Amino acid sequence: MIGELVWRNTLHRPLRTLVSIVAVGVEVSLILLIVGLTHGMLREVAKRIEGVGADIMVQPPSASMFLAFSGAPMPVSIGARIADLPHVKAVAPVLVQLSSSGGLDVVYGIDPSSFDAVSNGFVYLQGHRLESPDDVLVDDWYARARNLKAGDTLHLLGHNFHVAGVVEHGKGARVFVQLKTLAQLTGSPDKAALFYVKCDVPGQTALVSKEIGQLLPRYQIRPIREFLSLMTATNVPGLNTFVRSMIALAAAIGFLVIFLSMYTTIIERTRDIGILKSLGASKAYIVRALLGETALVCAAGIVTGILMSYGASLLMRELFPTLTILITPGWILRAMGLAIGAGLAGATYPAWLASRKDPVEALAYE
């Protein structure tokens, strides 16, 4: 009986019900997209760092975990000293620069030979390796986003580069130029922002890290696995606060919409509530009916929000191929919980108000 009542009440005002469902859907999709963007970007950066194939990363003292903001305070000559240590197979100096040409892109300045020794080389989809100072390599995602192919011209950092080749993504950055060329463009001659170190035996990572630490005291010596573990929203200053703020905003949207919807419903159904109470309906029955209606709207909104999230994710990936959105089952469940919690919280006061109405006054209400 109560199930049929809930169903019919939900369909009684279809437009208002639809608006409420869409509002809950926006709440769910906002949570999933914000979290998906932040987690997806961090995971994608971590996968590209891991894809370089190095075992250790050496950075200057107090260096940021965000490589693009580390500057270039280390002499390239440090690489030769690291290479002389036991169990070190290869060392690749890298200069990192952030470019804002049409977006925020991380550019790696590399020495092709040493970088290939650490990373086992690029997989070339078009063109050839870096040969001249004006050559640039782009990965396939970047090439798709910018509609580039081998032989094209790319304006980057105020300089026109020749696209020497398109490579498979996943080797640290999306854009690669000669180390010396990037050093000249950024005013950092013979400097590097970091060194990728590859051990001759992966099991020697801890020993080599200790030896580098003794050689370069106060420098940041990070095994790649340790660095990857830092790439979470909780370790990024301000990012976790931003995510929580957006989640709170989304929950507030759901709470207010459900509250207004159910409060309006109570006013419209004053006589109906009076009839139910005159027929013997208890306060608990009235509350259950209204909360059941809210739960049904929230359930429909959750399904709508999940579909909206995946649809928006596909659209954004089509428009921005380098963007990564990670929607996980864990966060889908969290978004569901938040939507239901906010909806029921918003309906609690109107339901309580309805249960306290006097049946005589309710029947006399016009």
C-alpha positions in Angstrom: 0.0 0.0 0.0 2.7 2.5 1.0 4.7 1.6 -2.1 1.9 2.4 -4.4 1.3 5.7 -2.6 4.9 6.7 -2.9 4.9 5.8 -6.6 1.7 7.7 -7.4 2.8 10.8 -5.4 6.1 10.8 -7.3 4.3 10.9 -10.6 1.7 13.4 -9.5 3.9 16.4 -10.3 6.1 15.0 -13.2 7.9 18.3 -13.9 8.9 18.9 -10.3 10.0 15.3 -10.0 12.1 15.6 -13.1 13.7 18.8 -11.9 14.6 17.1 -8.6 16.0 14.0 -10.4 18.2 16.2 -12.6 19.4 18.2 -9.6 20.4 15.0 -7.8 22.0 13.9 -11.0 24.0 17.1 -11.2 25.1 16.5 -7.6 26.3 13.0 -8.4 28.0 13.9 -11.7 29.7 17.0 -10.2 31.3 14.8 -7.5 32.3 12.1 -9.9 33.8 14.5 -12.5 35.7 16.7 -10.0 37.2 13.6 -8.3 37.7 11.8 -11.6 39.6 14.8 -13.0 41.9 15.2 -10.0 42.6 11.5 -9.5 42.8 10.9 -13.2 45.4 13.6 -13.8 47.5 12.5 -10.9 47.4 8.9 -11.9 48.2 9.7 -15.5 51.2 11.8 -14.5 52.3 8.9 -12.2 52.0 6.4 -15.0 54.1 8.6 -17.4 56.8 9.0 -14.7 56.8 5.2 -14.2 56.9 4.7 -18.0 60.3 6.4 -18.2 61.7 3.1 -16.8 64.1 4.7 -14.3 64.5 3.3 -10.8 65.5 6.5 -9.0 64.8 10.2 -9.4 67.4 12.8 -8.2 66.2 16.3 -7.5 67.7 19.4 -5.8 67.1 20.2 -2.2 63.5 21.3 -1.3 62.4 20.4 -4.8 58.7 20.2 -5.5 57.0 16.9 -6.3 55.6 18.8 -9.3 58.5 18.5 -11.7 57.4 21.5 -13.8 57.9 23.8 -10.8 61.3 22.6 -9.7 63.4 25.0 -11.7 66.8 24.0 -13.0 69.4 24.5 -10.2 71.6 21.4 -10.8 74.7 21.3 -13.0 74.4 18.6 -15.7 77.9 17.5 -14.7 76.4 15.9 -11.6 75.1 13.2 -13.9 78.7 11.9 -14.6 79.4 11.6 -10.9 76.2 9.6 -10.4 77.1 7.4 -13.4 80.4 6.4 -11.8 78.7 4.9 -8.7 78.5 1.1 -8.5 75.3 -0.6 -9.9 74.3 2.5 -11.9 73.5 1.5 -15.5 72.5 4.9 -17.0 71.8 8.5 -15.9 69.6 10.9 -17.9 69.6 14.6 -17.1 66.2 16.3 -17.8 65.3 19.9 -17.9 61.6 20.5 -17.3 59.6 23.5 -18.5 56.0 24.4 -18.3 54.6 25.8 -21.6 51.3 27.7 -21.8 51.1 27.7 -25.6 47.4 26.7 -26.1 47.3 25.0 -22.7 49.6 23.9 -19.9 52.1 21.4 -21.3 55.1 19.9 -19.7 58.2 20.0 -21.9 61.2 17.7 -21.3 64.6 18.8 -22.5 66.6 15.6 -22.9 69.8 14.2 -24.2 68.5 11.6 -26.6 71.2 9.1 -26.1 71.1 9.1 -22.2 67.4 9.2 -22.1 67.1 6.3 -24.5 69.5 4.4 -22.3 67.3 4.9 -19.3 63.9 4.5 -21.0 64.8 1.9 -23.6 64.0 4.4 -26.3 60.8 5.7 -27.8 58.3 3.8 -29.9 58.1 5.9 -33.1 54.7 6.1 -34.8 55.9 8.7 -37.3 59.2 10.4 -38.2 62.6 10.0 -36.4 64.5 10.8 -33.3 65.8 14.3 -32.2 68.6 15.2 -34.5 68.7 19.0 -35.0 68.4 21.7 -32.3 65.0 22.7 -33.6 63.5 19.2 -33.6 60.7 18.3 -31.3 59.0 15.0 -30.5 55.4 14.9 -29.4 53.4 11.9 -28.2 50.4 10.5 -30.0 47.8 12.0 -27.5 49.4 15.5 -27.9 49.6 15.1 -31.7 45.9 14.2 -31.8 44.9 17.1 -29.6 46.9 19.6 -31.7 46.3 17.9 -35.1 50.1 17.4 -35.6 52.1 15.0 -37.7 55.8 14.6 -38.5 57.1 17.5 -40.6 54.7 20.1 -39.1 55.8 23.2 -37.3 55.0 23.7 -33.6 55.3 27.1 -32.0 56.5 26.4 -28.4 58.1 28.7 -25.8 58.3 31.5 -28.3 60.2 29.3 -30.8 59.2 27.5 -34.0 60.1 23.8 -33.8 60.1 21.1 -36.5 58.0 18.1 -35.5 60.6 15.3 -36.0 58.4 12.5 -34.9 55.3 11.3 -33.1 56.0 8.8 -30.4 53.9 6.5 -28.2 52.7 8.2 -25.0 53.9 7.3 -21.5 57.6 8.5 -21.3 57.4 11.2 -18.7 56.2 14.2 -20.8 54.2 14.7 -24.0 56.7 17.1 -25.6 60.5 16.5 -25.9 63.2 18.8 -27.3 67.0 18.8 -27.1 68.4 19.6 -23.6 70.7 22.3 -24.9 67.9 23.9 -26.9 65.6 24.1 -24.0 68.5 25.4 -21.8 69.1 28.2 -24.2 65.4 29.1 -24.4 65.0 29.2 -20.6 68.4 30.8 -19.8 69.6 27.7 -17.9 72.8 26.6 -19.7 74.3 23.3 -18.6 71.5 22.9 -15.9 69.1 20.1 -15.2 65.9 20.0 -13.1 66.3 16.3 -12.3 68.2 13.1 -13.1 66.6 9.8 -14.0 68.8 6.9 -12.7 68.6 3.3 -13.9 70.2 0.6 -11.9 71.9 -2.4 -13.5 69.8 -4.6 -11.1 66.4 -3.4 -9.9 67.0 -4.9 -6.5 69.9 -2.5 -5.9 67.6 0.6 -5.8 67.9 1.0 -2.0 71.7 0.7 -2.1 72.2 3.0 -5.0 69.8 5.6 -3.4 72.0 5.5 -0.3 75.2 6.0 -2.3 73.7 8.9 -4.2 72.6 10.4 -0.8 76.1 10.2 0.4 77.5 11.7 -2.8 74.8 14.5 -2.8 73.8 15.3 0.8 70.6 17.3 1.2 69.4 16.4 -2.4 66.1 14.8 -2.9 66.8 11.1 -3.7 63.5 9.4 -4.5 63.0 5.9 -5.7 60.4 6.0 -8.4 58.0 3.7 -6.4 58.2 6.1 -3.5 57.5 9.0 -5.8 54.5 7.3 -7.3 53.0 6.7 -3.9 53.1 10.5 -3.3 50.9 11.2 -6.3 47.6 11.4 -4.5 45.2 14.2 -3.8 46.0 14.1 -0.1 49.7 14.9 -0.8 49.0 17.8 -3.1 48.8 21.1 -1.1 45.3 22.6 -1.5 44.0 20.0 -3.9 42.3 17.9 -1.2 40.7 21.0 0.2 39.4 22.0 -3.2 37.9 18.5 -3.8 36.2 18.5 -0.4 34.8 22.0 -1.1 33.3 20.9 -4.4 31.8 17.8 -2.8 30.3 19.9 -0.1 28.9 22.3 -2.7 27.4 19.3 -4.6 25.8 17.9 -1.5 24.4 21.3 -0.6 22.7 21.5 -4.0 21.1 18.1 -3.5 20.0 19.0 0.1 18.4 22.4 -0.9 16.6 21.0 -4.0 15.1 18.1 -2.1 14.2 20.3 0.9 12.4 22.9 -1.3 10.7 20.1 -3.4 9.4 18.3 -0.3 8.4 21.4 1.5 6.4 22.5 -1.5 4.9 19.0 -1.6 3.7 19.3 2.0 2.0 22.6 1.4 0.2 21.2 -1.7 -0.9 18.0 0.0 -2.1 19.4 3.2 -5.7 18.1 2.6 -4.3 14.7 1.4 -2.3 14.4 4.6 -5.4 15.3 6.6 -7.4 12.6 4.9 -4.7 10.0 5.5 -4.5 10.9 9.2 -8.3 10.9 9.6 -8.3 7.3 8.2 -5.9 6.3 10.9 -2.5 6.9 9.3 0.2 7.3 12.0 2.9 9.9 12.1 5.5 7.2 11.2 3.4 6.2 8.2 3.4 9.8 6.9 7.1 10.1 7.5 7.9 6.8 5.7 5.8 7.8 2.7 7.5 11.1 2.2 11.0 9.7 2.8 10.2 6.8 0.5 9.3 9.4 -2.2 12.6 11.1 -1.6 14.5 7.9 -1.8 12.9 7.1 -5.1 13.8 10.5 -6.5 17.3 10.1 -5.3 17.7 6.7 -6.8 16.5 8.0 -10.2 18.9 11.0 -9.8 21.8 8.7 -9.0 21.3 6.7 -12.2 20.9 9.9 -14.1 24.1 11.3 -12.6 26.2 8.3 -13.3 25.0 8.3 -17.0 25.7 12.1 -17.1 29.2 11.5 -15.7 30.2 8.9 -18.3 28.6 10.9 -21.1 30.5 14.1 -20.0 33.7 12.0 -19.6 33.4 10.7 -23.2 32.7 14.1 -24.6 35.6 15.7 -22.7 38.0 13.0 -23.9 36.9 13.6 -27.5 37.3 17.4 -27.1 40.5 17.2 -25.0 42.4 14.0 -25.8 45.2 14.6 -23.3 42.6 14.9 -20.4 42.3 11.8 -18.1 39.1 11.3 -16.1 39.1 8.4 -13.7 35.7 7.3 -12.5 36.0 4.5 -10.0 33.4 2.1 -8.4 34.6 3.3 -5.0 33.7 7.0 -5.7 30.5 6.0 -7.4 29.4 4.3 -4.1 30.5 7.4 -2.2 28.6 9.7 -4.5 25.5 7.5 -4.1 25.8 7.7 -0.3 26.2 11.4 -0.4 23.2 11.9 -2.7 21.0 9.7 -0.6 22.2 11.3 2.7 21.7 14.8 1.4 18.3 14.0 0.0 17.0 12.3 3.1 18.4 15.1 5.2 16.6 17.6 3.1 13.4 15.7 3.4 13.5 15.1 7.1 12.1 18.4 8.3 9.3 18.6 5.8 8.3 15.0 6.7 8.4 15.8 10.4 6.3 18.9 9.7 3.8 16.8 7.8 3.5 14.2 10.5 2.6 16.9 13.1 -0.3 18.4 11.1 -3.7 18.3 12.8 -6.1 16.3 10.7 -9.0 18.7 11.4 -7.0 21.8 10.3 -5.6 19.9 7.4 -9.0 18.9 6.1 -10.2 22.5 6.4 -7.1 23.8 4.5 -8.0 25.4 1.1 
